[in-house]
Amino acid sequence: MIDQIECDYEELGGRWVCRRCGDVRNMLVRRVCQRTDDPNAVPQFPPMRMQAWNLATSLVAFISDGLRFVDADEYAARLAVCEACDRRRGRRCLECGCRIDLKARGRAFRCPLGRWLDLAAGDHQE
């Protein structure tokens, strides 16, 4: 079994880049580094401490946004994006460890891969 290690992120031009695997993020969400020497390695959920961190930061954003939810159309669109994603395992996301059906509801919650519209920042069409 391969030991799971976190990505080693550094901020470069407003983006977070892992020094080991090159993963690029718009926001800092801890995850298991994908660099491995084992080509048969099976993707795993992030370690519990990383999942707890991701949950805590998501909840802070949700509370700061006034506990707002997305409308039914946006919720369905978010679920459709996740349904087609290769980082989904059952009802959970391999990137952040969250339950997709719950995370897709909160307006301030973000896809760790940046695949949802940024509703809280006003990037959506009214």
QUINORFEN-V444105 format. One record per backbone hydrogen bond with DSSP energy under -1.0 kcal/mol. CO is the residue of the C=O (numbers start at 0). NH is the residue of the N-H. If there is no record, write none. Layout:
# QUINORFEN-V444105
CO_NH ; CO_NH
This chain:
# QUINORFEN-V444105
4_32 ; 7_18 ; 9_16 ; 11_14 ; 14_11 ; 15_24 ; 16_9 ; 17_21 ; 22_17 ; 24_15 ; 30_6 ; 37_40 ; 46_50 ; 47_51 ; 48_52 ; 49_53 ; 50_54 ; 51_55 ; 52_56 ; 53_57 ; 54_58 ; 55_59 ; 56_60 ; 57_61 ; 58_62 ; 59_63 ; 60_64 ; 61_66 ; 62_65 ; 67_106 ; 70_74 ; 71_75 ; 72_76 ; 73_77 ; 74_78 ; 75_79 ; 76_80 ; 77_81 ; 78_82 ; 79_83 ; 84_87 ; 86_93 ; 88_91 ; 90_99 ; 91_88 ; 92_96 ; 97_92 ; 98_102 ; 99_103 ; 101_104 ; 104_69 ; 110_113 ; 116_118 ; 117_122 ; 118_121
